[in-house]
Each structure stands twice: as structure tokens, then as C-alpha cells.
Amino acid sequence: MAKDMSNLLQLTALELRDRMASGALSAAELAEAVIARVEAREAEVGAWAWFDAAYLREQAKRLDAHRISGRPIGPLHGLPVGLKDIIDTARIPTENGAAQDRGRVPERDAEIVRRLRAAGAIIAGKTVTTELAFMHPGKTRNPHAPTHTPGGSSQGSAAAVADGMVPLAVGTQTGGSVIRPASFCGVTGFKPSFGVVPRSGVLTQSPSLDTIGVFAADPLSAAMLTDVLAGGDPADPGSVDAPAPRLAATASEAPPLKPVFAMLRMPGWERVSEDMSAALGELSEALGDQAFSAELPAPFEAAAEVREQINFAEMAHHYAGYDPAHLSDETRAALETGQAVMASRYLAALDWKSRITGALDEIFLRCDAIICPSSPGAAPEGLGQTGDPVFNGLWTMAGTPAVSLPVLTSSGGLPMGLQLVGRRGNDGRLLRTARWLYDWIGGEGDSA
């Protein structure tokens, strides 16, 4: 009797992995479920820049044969993963969302793609990115409301996971390009500490800020994927050569004590929607003694401007080979601004980046994680923009880990993300705390 695969993609990546490891599910069966979902929904969602059903089937067949042979399987065996279309894939188009890069086919995989293949993952395809991973939108629509933005720049990755096309996807964040689309699309988005995941073979926009991130249904699945991607790489000087972080193992543990949260009012708070403000107030009240109010020192008001100086100056350098005539107004304006940044201001901005760590450490001495909005509210209507990253850029510049949890809903029924931020380098502890809060809000954890 044929298996019913209709609800298969409603399972988390962790559940799918365990089924395949036990033999209850084959890679071919999961691949067919993915193909059917993409064929049914892609015309409306537009998550994919490149998708080839035959390529999925060929990978799944190979992985099933490997498992049947009795050889050990990898930690992501048979799991389809979507890749943002700025991540190089050998013999598969990687076009960076840019007109000038149409038809570009790399000869080598990015380092993180090599690691995914070694872990037994299936490369599901290339997900839509905004132009050169900046602000000009691609074709992707929000699965929850097709006339609303899915966010950016990792819009295809977030939408593909949110719509159940794939259980896992990879994106990047230079400002708010993982956390914001995760918030708007209603999935878990995780941006690790700067340097945890190497970027060799990934489009360089701003090497002081560019960070690989992941999308999944839940924090544990995000941790499992990041474990495979993490680790030093000599080809990326910004990567941290450190022991394996064991994020999934740490996130699976019960916290030694109930976590304490700093409810942070960030610069730009006046942009918070009524729905988001009310939700955060209710959460703070429910957490009781586990939450306290916090604010950042006055100098943090300049964080957005300082981050932009770094981003645009480095972007102007690394995108110098692109013809402005073939770029959108948004990208062209950013490059012109970056070209005008004086060297003294750029160097001062880099110094500011390192100085903010101390002020944040004072807050982290009192809490397990900071809580703040992932975005000002639900995804705004209109596909000509990608939403406001006001609550994301600071954490990208600080290099701290951040996770958006899909646990809030607007009065209009759209998802809103709750952002948790941890001390730089304490990614496992942040994910453990995020998993506790995710379960607690869902009614599965201990009472507060």
C-alpha cells in the first residue's frame, strides 16, 4: 500500500532526519514530496531562482543506495536544503539576483555547500535573493499574504521554508536579511555569531558584516543545520577556527535554571506597531520575575548610521565591477553613498564596532538573552520594498548571535517574529534559551 506523503513536509527537519535514520522514510519519498509541493505552489510564491526535479531525484537515489549499503549516513542524510542564490554551486547557476550575472555557473561549490553534501544533504535548488543581496526585491511573495513583502534579502529561503517546500534553507545577513524575512514569513531564522560559519564561495558585500544564517521551522532544526555549516576555513579570514560548537546538543538540554530575559527598548522603538508593542507587553507580564526592562546607552542611537557607513563603503569596493546602468536605483544609490565615505570615517566606524561589546556585556551579565522585536510588526503590504531592518543591523554589527522565533501573530493574522540575542560566541546557550521559550510559549515547557 502506498504511503500518504501529503503531511510529510509539516514535520520538522529533526523529525524527518530521525525517520530517515530509522528507515521509516526514504530520501526518494521526501524528494517526491518536495517536488510535488514546489510544483503546486511555486507559481504563487516564487521562492526559487533555480529548481530541477530530476536533480533532486538523482541525489535522493544516490543517498538511498548509500544507506542500503550499510555505510554510515551523515547528520543531514536525505534532507533537502534550499540555498540563497549568492552561494556558489558547482555546475548550477548562481546569478546573485543581478542582471549582469545571468548565466553565471560556478565551477566549484562554496565551502558550506561542500559541507552540506558531505553531511548527506540534498541540494534542493537556489532560492531567490534581492539584487546583489541588497534592498531591490526579487519575485518572491509572502506565503501568508501574497500582496505583502516576504522581507529580504534572503526572501526565497524564508518563503520556501514557510510554505513547506523544504524543511531547511540557508541565507545571509549583512543588515537584517535573515531575521527580518524569518519574522515576516513565520519561520525560525538564526544568525550565528560572526565568523562561526565560513563565507568562502559566497558573494562578498561587506566582509566586516556578512554572516551566513539558516531557516527552519524550529530552533532545534536550525541548530542541527548550523552544526554542519560551522567551523573555520583558511579561505575565509573572518571565520573562527574553533572546536565544533555542538549547537543542537546544547539546545536540546534543559537550562540549569529558568532563563532570565532583558526586554530591550532599542533605537527606533517609535516604529514598533501597536500589535508588536502589545505582544511584547503581554510576554513580559507572563514571564514575571524572569524578565526585566533594559535600555542601551545613548551612543547606540548612532548604530544604524555607523553600520551603514561600513556596509556601503565595503559594498562600493566589492561591487565596483558591476555596471551601474544594469543596477536598480536602490543598489546604485548605496554604491554612490559608499564611494563618498571618507577613509577616516570608515576606520572610525570599524573602531566603534568593537567598542559596543562592553556595553552589551553589562546587559548579558544579568540575563540569558535579550528580547526585542525581529521587525517593527507584521510584513507590510507591497512587493516593491522588503521592510524595515531597524532592529537587526545593530546585532549584525556587534557580531552577536540572534534568532527570530515564529511565536507572535498580528491582529490581522500575519506572523511576527520575536528576536532573541545572545552574547557573542554563546550561540549554544542562546539556542537553548530560544528553544525553552519556544516550547514554553507553545505550552510544552515548564511554567514560568
N, C-alpha and C positions, 0 to 999 in steps of 0.2 A: 504494500500500500504506500503510495507516495506521501512524503512528509508535507505538512502545511507550513510553508515558509512565509506566510503573509505577515506574521507578527515578529519575524526574526530580527528585523532592524530596530525594533523597540527595545531590545536588550542592550545593556551597556557593553562596552568593549571588554571589560573584565569578565562579564558573564559569557560573552561569545568566545573569548580565549579559553575559558575553562571547559566549555562544551567541546571545542575542537581538540583540546588536550586530552579529554577523556574518550574521544572517538565518537561522541554523540552527534557531532556535526562535522561535515567535511568543508574544506576550503572551497570546493566547487559549488556546494549548496549555498554558501554565503555569497560567493561571487555572483551567482544567478539572482539572488535576492537583490543585490546592489544594482545589477544591470536592469532588472525589472523596475526598480524604484526610479532610477535615473531616466529611463525611457518614459516613465509615466509622468514625471514631474519637471524635467529639465526645461521644457518649453516655457513653463510659468516662472520657474525660479532663476534659471540662467546661472547656475553655480560653476559651470565647467568651461574652461578655455580649451581643454583637450580631453577627450574621453574615447576609449576604444574598447568595446566589449570583448573583442577577440583577444586583446592583450590581457585583460583580466582573466579570461578563461584559460589562457596558456599558462599564466603564473599559478593559478589555482591547481591546475592539473599537475604541474611540476611539484608543488608543495604536498599534494595528496600522495603522490608517488613516493616522495621523501619520507612521509610519515609511515606509510605502509611498509617501507623497507626496514623499519625498526630503528632507524638512526634518530638521535636526539633532535627535538624540534626547538626552534627559537622562542623567545618570550612573547613575540607578536605573531606567532605562526598562524597564517591564513587571514590575518586581519587587514582589510582594505584601508588604506590611508590616502587621503587627498593632500596634494602638495600645492601650495601657492605658486603661481606661475612666474616667480622670480627665483625659484630654486632649480638649479641645473639638473636635468635628467638626460642621461646618455641616449642619443638617437630618438629622443622625444622632444617636440617643440617646447622651448622656454622663451616666451616672447615679451615678458616684463610689462604686459599691458601697453606697449608702446608701438606706434605705427612704424617707427624706424627699425624695430626688431622683429617685424613679421617675417616668418620663415626661418628664424634663428633656431638651429638644432645643435645643442652642445655635443661634444664628443665624450665628455666624462660626467659621471654623477657628482653632485655635491657630496661632501663628506657625510652629511646627515642622511642622504639617500643611500649611500653605501651602507651605513649602519642599519637603516631600516631593512634593506634587503638581507643583510646578514642575520637579522633578528627574525626573518621569516615573514615579514610584512608583504602585502600585495600593494604595489603602486597603483592606486585606483585611477589616477589621472591628474591633470593640472587644473587647479581652481582659479577662478577669476581674481585678478588683482586690479586695483586702481592703476592709473598710468604711472609707471615707474615707482609704484608703492607710495604715491603721494595722495593728493586730495581729489583728483578728477575721477569720477565714478566709472566703473565698468558696467556691464549689462545686468549684474545680479540684482534680484529683488528680494525683499524680506519675505521669508516663507509664511510669516504670520499675518502679513498685510502687504500685498504686492505693490501698493502705491507708496509705501514707506521705505526709507533707506534701510539697507542691511548694515550700514556702517562701512568703514574702510580702515586701512587699505586691504586687509585680509578678508574681504567680503565674501568671496566664493567659498573659502574654507569654513567660515562660520555658518553660512547658509546651507552648505552641503550636510554638515552635521546636524543642524537644527531640523532639516527636512527629512532626516533619516536616510539620506543617500549613502553615507559612510559613517562608521562609528567613530572615526578619528580623522583629524586633519592637522596640517602644520601651516603656520603663518609666521609673520614677522611683525615687530613693533618698533617704531622709531619715535613715535609720539604716543598714540593710543590705538594702534592698529590691530591689536589682539583683544584687549579688554573691551573696547567700545563695540565692535561687531558682535562679540560674545554677549554683551548686555542687550543689544538691540534684537538679536536673533534668539535669545533664550537658551544659551548653552554655557557650559563651563569653559572659560578661557584662562589659560595660565601663562604668564610671562615670567620665566625664571630670573634669577639674579644675573646681572650682566656677566657674560663670559662662561656660563655653565654649559651652553650649547654652542659649538663652533659654527662659523658662518662661511667657511671656505666653499666656493661654488655657489654662493647666494649673491644676488645683486647688492652692491655696496651703495648705500645712500649716504649714511653718516656713521663712520666706523666708531665714533665715540658713543653712539646711542643705539645702533641697530642691534636688535635682540630677537632670537628665534623663540616663538611661542607655539602653544598647541591648543587644540579644541577637542572637547569630548562632552559626553552627557553629564559626567560627574567627576569630582576631584580625584578619586582613586584611578579612574581610567586615564585622566590627564597625567597623573604621576607615573603610571606604567609606561606611557609613551615617552615622557621626558627622560626616564631612566635609560632608555635605549639611545636617545639622541645625545645625552650628556657626555662630557669628557674632553680633555684637552686635545688640541690639534696644532701641530707645528705650523701648518699653513695659515692659521688664524692667530696672530699675536695677541688678540684680545681674549682668547679663550683661556680658561683657568685649568692648569694641569693639577688635578686633584683626584683623590680616590673616588670611586663610583658613589654617587650620593645616596643610593638606596631610598629613593623618594617614596615608592609605593609601599615598601616595608614600613617606613616611618609613618606614613599617612594612615596605614591600617591599624596602627597601635592606638590604644586608648590613652588620652593625655593623662599624665600623672596627677594633675589637678584640673578642675574645671577651668577652661580658658578665661582670661580676662581681656576685654576689648577696649580700645581707646576710640570713642566716637568723635571723629575729627571733622571740624569745620575748616575746609580748605579754601584757599584763594579762589574766587569765582563762585562762592556759595550763593550769591544773589541770582545765579542762573538755575538753581535747583527748582524743579517743578513741584507743585503742591503735592502730587502723588508721591514723589520720592521723599519729600520732607516728612510727610505723614507716615510713610512706611518706616523710615529711619527712627522717628519718634516712638512708634509702636514697638520696634525691635529693642530700642534702648530700655523702654519701660519693662518689656518682657524679660530682658537679661538681668535687670535689677542691679545687684552689687557686682555682677560680672562686667559691668560697663561703666566707664567714666568719660566725661567730656574733655576734649583737648583741642588746642589751637596751635598753629605754627607761629613762630616768631615773625615779626614784621618783615624782615628781609626776604621771606619766602614769597611775598607779593610779586617779586621780580622774577620768579622762577620761570614763568611761561616765556617771558622776553629773552631770558638768558638761554633757555633751551633752544628757542628759535634761532638765535644767533649761531649757536653751534651747528644745528641741523642745516640751516640754509648755507652757511659758509662751506661746510663739508660737501653738501649736495652740489653746490656750484662747481666744486673741484671735480667730483667724481662723475658728474653728468655733463662735463664740458664737451664730450664727443657727440652729444645729441643736438641736432639741428633745431633751433627754436621754432622754425617755421612748421615743424611737424609735431609740436607740443601744444598742450592745452594752455589756456590763459592762466590757470592756477599754477601749473608747473613752471611756466615761463616767468611769471611774476616772482616766484620763490627763488629761481636761479638769479634773476636780476638783483633781488634783495641780498642774496648771499654773496654776489660779486662785489657789493658795496660795503660789506663788513670789513672794517679795518683790522689788521693783524693784532693790534694791541687789544681791541675789544674781544676778538676771538680768544686770545690767550687768557684774558681776564675771565671770560665765561668758563673756560676749562678749569681755572682755579676755583671758581665759585662752585662748580660741580663737586669738587672734593670737599669743600667746606661744609656742605649741608649735612654730611653724615653725622657729625657730632650732635647737631640739634635733634635729628631723628632718633639717635641712640638714647637721648634723655627720655623720649616717649616710650621707646621699646623696653627700657628698664622697668616700666610699670605695667606692661601688658604683653600678651602673646601675639596680638595682631592689631593693626589699625583697621577700623571700619570706616569707609567713606563711599560715596556713590561711584559706580562704574561709569555712569553717564548722568547728565542732568535729569533725565527722565526716560520715557519710552522713545522708541525710534520716531523722529519727526517725519511728517508726510513730505513726499517729494523725492525724486530719484536724481536730482541734479546736484546733490550735496551728500556728505557722508556723516553729518552730525558733529557735535561739539566735543573735542578731546580735552576739555578744560581740567578734568580730574584724573588724567592719565600721564601727561607729559612729565610732571614732577617725578613720578616714580621711575619712569624710563631714564631720566637724567641721573637720578640717585642710584640707579642700578639695583634697586631693591626688588625682591620677588613680589608679584601681585597676582591675584586670582579673582575672576568675576564669577559669582555663583548665581545661577538662574532661579532665584527664590522669591522674587518680588514681581507683582503684577500691577499695571496701571489701572485707573478707573475705567479705561477704555478696553481693557482685556489684553493689552500688549505686555510682553516681558520687560522687566527692568532688572539690571544686574546689581548685585551687592558686591562691592570691591573690598577684599581683604589684602592688606600689605604687611609684609614681614621684614625683619632685619636682613640686610644684605648677607647672603651666604647661608641663611637659615631657611632654605627652601623646604626642607622636610618638615620642620616644625610648623611653617605656615600651612602646608598642605594638610598636616594632621589637624590643625586648628580649623581649617576650612572644612574638612570632612566632618568634624564634630558638629560644627554649626549647620552644615548642610543636612545632616541627619536629624539634628535637634529641631530645626525649622520644619522638616518633613515629618516630625513626630516619631522618629525612630530612635533618637538618642535619649540620654538621661535627661530628666527635667532640670531646668536651670536652678 
